Amino acid sequence: MIKSFPDPWSQEWFIFFLFVGLSTTLFHVFCLFKDVVKHHLIIEEKYLQLKSTVYICDSYKNKYHHYIAKFKVIQL
């Protein structure tokens, strides 16, 4: 006895493949969006760290009359 395969263009298969396709697409869009947000938050955090850092330059002459700059870094 020959088994007949279901018609791939039937409404049930169409709905199934539509569901799988949409869920996969939404999953990939979610992952991409999550990575973009994470990258943006990392950049924003580094910017805030730089913004809250004060650099104080203290320069003086040594015995060879060379200016030497010392930087003090203060985190606010």
Buried (B, 14 or more C-beta within 10 A) or exposed (E): EEEEEEEEEEEEEEEEEEEEEEEEEEEEEEEEEEEEEEEEEEEEEEEEEEEEEEEEEEEEEEEEEEEEEEEEEEEE
